[in-house]
Structure formats: structure tokens, C-alpha cells
Amino acid sequence: MNAIIRPPKWSDWRWQLRNMHRPGGEDLSDQESQFEVGVTPYFWDLVQRTGGVDGPLGRQVVPSELERSVAPFEHADPLGEDPHRVAPGLVRKYPDRVLLLVTDTCASYCRYCTRSRWVAGHTEPLGSDALAAAIDWIKAHPEIRDVLVSGGDPLLLSNRRLSKLLDQLNEIDHLRLIRIGSRVPVFAPMRVDEALCEALRPRKIPLFMNVHINHHAELTEASRQALRSLGAAGISLGGQTVLLRGVNDDIDSLRETMYRMLQCGVRPYYLFHCDPVRGSAHLRTSVDKGLELMKELVGHVSGMAVPKYCIDLKGAGKVPLWPDYVVDADEQSWTFRGYGGVVQRYPR
């Protein structure tokens, strides 16, 4: 398919947000799908050039009538975050870390979004009073070491708000790291400019960014440049990938995605099993399929390119999954099956 004609303001990320393409949104009522609809012109152009609506990128952002089907085990809040809110926009599921949800806006909207109830509900962005209450809660709990800033997409906040938020978090002595979760380098890479990198510059506390990348076709030259700029600004980059049927559930796509992330300075971190959010069954693989893919990664690619395969349980957090390499065990030794199927005994 031919690329769309690019208007003069194509490189303006605010223009991209104001002119979102809304494919098929009128075909599903609010009652039939809880997912918001919207794709930046930049990413929609990429969808058209990579197989269209049925291609690996189109399947991620284009509404499907299959969203009308809801499996019995699917939920609006599949991770059980809402009962763990301890302050406005603040979720605590682990003893030493919190999730800070600062906005309900994304640069494009995924059809498997774990927090679709948040963005589709048009929740107000966290205002100054609510954010102050969340910061005060963190200050009052010295056991908290790690804050993950998410949403929505935090990089859609203004540079001023981002810089102020990071300044406030850096004043909390007991924090050891700050993380930001974002898909902006893929959906709107023009957002990543010198001013944003200056706003994000690491202060006293190390700053990590987990970039959501599902398919190697997402890593255009514009996205690669955005990631290089973030890395050059001193931000450590990790990659989060969701295992999706018809997108990356084959070894060639998955392997190439992991290697291309590394080439951009992004260390593959998590491969998430698609969460059981309402209306996402058509995009979810089986756990067996995920484990088979991990077997084809381990030993066949650099260890740097092997992410942790995880299921995020409702209210119980992440559970890492790993192929079973134990063949047998007795009082004297273990027997393992290693790379290439070689079986060896190993003393206890």
C-alpha cells in the first residue's frame, strides 16, 4: 500500500496526537469493546506499509469484531491493581515498589491494553494536588525503593511537568531507582527531542526506561534515533514485549525483535504473556506456545537477547516461566537436558 502524504507538521508530536487515525472505531460500541481507538498518523503509515490491518502492526492497534467475545477468565482489571491503590494514581502490589499512574493518554491505543479501563474511562490526568498526595505517600514510606511512572504514557506530559516530577522523586532519599514505561519511541518518535532528553536527564537517582516494543518492524530509523538519543542522555533502556498471536508468536519474528532492540541499546527485559483483559482472547497464545518459543531462544541467541518470560497474576504479581531442563534428580545428582538436547548429569 502507498504511504500517506506527509503534511508540513508531520514532525510535530502534538500534531500527531491531534490528528489520530481512528480505524474501525465506529464499528464497535462502547458496550462491545472497552478499548480506546486511536493511532498516530506516523504509526498508521507504518501499519499500511507492513501488511495493513492484518499485519503484525495492524493487529495491535486496529479494532476487531473478535473483541466482542469475552472469555470467562477475562477481566477489566486483569492484574488486580485497583484494590491495591494506596493514594491517588498510586498502586502498591509489592513491598518495596509502587506504580505511579500519571496520565490516561497514550500516543496510540493497543487492542490488548492491561489498563484499557483507565484510558477508555477517560480518567482525568493526575492533577497537581493528587500528584502531591502520591509523592507525600512515597515520602512517608521509607521501605519503598522503586517508583515506576506509567499511565497512559508519561512521555506525553509536558517537559516541564516531567522535569518537576523527576525533581520531586529525586528529593526522596530512600528511593534507589526510578523507572518510566513508554511506547512513545515507537508510536511517536518525534516526541523524543533534545528538550525531552534534557527534562529526563538522570539526577541523583538512576533513571531506567522500559520501552514497549513488540515487533522489529516498529524499529524504524526514526524510532532507532529516538532510542539512541535517550541512551545518549544517560537513560538505561530495557525492552518489554507482549507475546501476541499473529504478531510475534513465531521464532523468526521474536528473535529478530530481540536482536534489533539490542542494536538500539535496549536490553530485552520482559516477554509478557498477554494479560487476560476483556476482549483480548484472539491475541493471546497458549503458555505452552510461549515456553516452546523460549526453548528456541535459549542457547540459539545471545543471552543478552533472551528476556524473562512472565505471567502477571491478578493481585499476585509477576511469575517468571522457564522451560523445564530437568530430566531427573536423585540424592547424588541432577540430570539436565541442555542446548541442542544434550543430556548430562551434574552433582548436587
N, C-alpha and C positions, 0 to 999 in steps of 0.2 A: 504494500500500500504506500502511496505517496505521503511524504511528510507534510504537515500543515505549514502554511506560510507564516513565518515568524514576524510579528509586529515589532515596531521600534522599541517597545518597553519589555520585550521578551526577557531581558536580563534583570528586570526589576522583580524581586521576590514578592513584593507586595502586589504588584500587578498579577503575578501568577496566582496568588490567593484570591484576588478579587474576580478573576476570570476562570474559576474552576470549571472543568467539564463535568457534567453530571450524567453519565451514561446509564440509560435504562431506569433511572430513579423513579420515573412516573409509573413504571410497571408493577411496583411493589408498594402496597400501602404501609403506613406506619405499623399497622397491626400484624402484617405479614413478615416484616423484617425490622430488626432493631438496629441495623447498621446504617450509619450516615453514608451519604453518597457524595463524592467529590474527588476529582483528580486534577492536579495541576496541568496546565497545557503542556509543560515540559515533559511530564511523565506520560501524558496521553499520547503525545507524539511518539514516545519510545514504545508504548504499547502497540501502536499501529505498525511500527517497524519490526516488531518481534513476535509476529503471529497473530496480532489482533486480539479480540476479546477472548479467544480460546487459547491464546498463547500463555507462556509461563508468567508474564507480567499482567496480562489482561485478567486472568483468573483471580488475581489477588485484589483487584480494585473494581471490577465490573459486576454489578448485581446479577444474581442468578435466581431463576424461579425455584431452584432447589433450596433456597433459604426459607421457603415456606414450610419445609419439613423440619420438625424439631424432634430429635431423638429424646427418649425418656430421661437419659442421664445428662442432657444438656441444660445449662442454667444461664441466667442473665449475668450472674456474678460467679463464674466458674471457679475462681480462686478463693472465694470466701473472704474478700477484702473488706466489704462493708462492715461486718461485725467487729473488725479489728481497728476501726477508726478511733484514734485517741485524741485528736484535735482536728480543726478544720483542714481538710486536704491531707491529713497525716495518717498513714496506715502502719501499724506495728504488728508483724507476724513473727518476728524473730527477736531474741533478747537484746541483740547488740546493734540493730539497724532499723531504719524506718524508710518508708516510701512517702515522698512529698509530691503530691499531685497539684501542679501549679496552674494548669490550663486544661480546657476541654477541646482545644483546637488542634487539628493536625494539618499537615501540608497535603495529604491525600488520605483517604479512608479505606482501610483494609477490610476485606469481607470475612475475616476471622478474628476481629479485634476483641481481645480479652476485656477491654473496658468500653465496649460499644455502648453499654448502658450509661456511661459517663459522657461520651461525646454525643451520642444520639439523643441524650436527655437535655442537651443544650445547657448544661450546668454552667453557671457563671464562673469565669476565671477567679482564682483565689485573690480576693481584694487585699488591700494593704492591712486592714485590721485582722482579717483571718490569717494572713501570712504571718503577721506579728505574733498571733496566738500560737501558731505552729512552731515558730522559732523559739518562743518562750518555753514551750513544752520540751523541745530538744535540749535547751539550756538547763532545764530543771532535772534532766535525766542523764547523769554522768556515765551510765552504762552504755549509752548509745555511741557507737564508734563510726558509723557509716550512714550517710544520707544519700538515697537515690532520688534524684529530681526527675520527675516524669510527668505524664499527663494523659492525653494530649501530648504535644511536643513542645518541650521547654524552649527550643531554639526559635520558636515563633514569638516569644516575648521580645520586647524591645531590648536593645543593647543596654540601655540604662537600667531597666528592671533586672536583667540578668546579672549585670555587674553589681548592683546593690545586693541582690540575693546572695551572690558568692561572697561578697564582703561580709555580710551578716553571718554566714555559716563559718567563715574563716575566723571569726571572733570567738567561736566556741572551742575552748581549749581541749575538751575531751574527744572531739572528732578526730579520726585518723585518716579518713578519705571521704571524698565527695564524688558521686557518680551522676552522670546525666545520660538518660536514654533518649535516642533520637533516630528518626528516619529522614530528617531533612537533607542530609548529604545525598540521599537517593532521590527523594521526591522534589526537592527544590535546591539543588546545589549552589545556585546563585546567591542563596542566603549567606553562605559562608564567605565573607569578605574580610578585609583587614580590620574593620571596625568590630565585627563579631569576635574575631580571634583575640583582639585586644580586650574585649569585655570578658572573655572566658579565660584569659591568661591565668595559669595556676598561681595562687598566692602561697600562704604558709602551708596549707593542706593540699596534698596531691589531688589532682582532678583527673578522673577517668571518664571516658565517654564510650558507652556501648551503642554501636551503630547497628541498626536493624537492616540486614542485607539477606535476601532470600535467594537471589539468582544472579549468576555472573553477568547477565545482560543488563542488570541495573548499574553496573560499574562502568559508565561511560567516561569519556575523558573529563567531562565537567565534574562528575562525581569523584573521580580519582584525584582531580586537582583540589577539590574541597577537602578531601581526606588528607592529602599531603599538607594543605595549609593548617589544618587542625593539629597534625602531628608536629609541624614546624613551630607551632605556638606552644609546644611543651605539653600537650594533652595526650595521655596514653589512650590508645584506641583498642577496644575489643569489639568482636563481632557477635551479634545474636541473629540466629537463623531459625525460622519456624519450618518444620518439616511439613510440606503441603503436597497433597496428591495432584499430579499433573503439573507441578511447578518444579520441584526439586527432588522428587522421590525416586530418582534413578542415580546410579553411582557416578555416571559421567557428569551430570549437572552438578551434583553435590561436590564432587572432587574439584571440578573446575572453579566452583564458587569459593571453596575454602582457599585454594591457591591464589586466586585473584585478590581475595581480601588481604592475604599476606603481602602480595605485591604492592598493595596500597598502604602498608603499615598497620593493618588491622589484624590483630591476633584472634582467630576463631575461639570463641569462649563457650557459648551455649548453642546446642541444637535442641530446640524445644519441640516436644510433641505438641501438636496443635491442641490448644485448650478446648474443652467441651462447652464452648459458648453457643447459645441458641442459634440454630440455623447454619452451623458450620460443618455438619457431618460430611458433606460432599467433598470437603477439602482435607479431611483427616485420613491419614493412613492408619494401619494397624501398628501396634507396638512391635509385633514380630517383624514387620517390614523395616521399622526403624533399627532394630537390632541387627538385622541382616545387612543393612547399609553400613552400620558401624563396623561390622566384620570386614566389609570391603574397603573401609578406610584404614583401619588399624593395620600397620605393617606394610600397607601398599602406598601410603603417602607419608610425607614428613610428619613426625609427631607434632610439629608446630601447627599443622593443618588439621589436627583432629580435635574437634570440640567435645565438650561434655554433653552427652545426650540425656535430657531430663524431662520428667513429667512434673508439672506443678500441681500438687494436690489441693483440693479445696480446704482451705483453713489449716493445712498441714505443711505447706512449703514444698520446695523442690526436692525431688528424689532422683538421684543420678542412676541411669541404667547403663549397663555394660554387658557386652556379650560374655557368655559363660565359657571360660577357658579351662575350667577344672574338669578333668576326666575322672579322677578318683583320688582318694586320700585314705591313708591308714596311720597307724601310730608312728611310723618311721618317716613317711614321706608324702608329698603331694605328687600327683601326676597331672601335667598340663598339656594342652594342645596349643602350640604357638603358631606363629606366622607360617603360612604355607602348609598347615596341617600337621607339622612335625610334633610328635608326642614325646615328652621327656619327663623323667622323674626328678624330683627336687627334694632334698632333705628338709625336714621340719626344723 
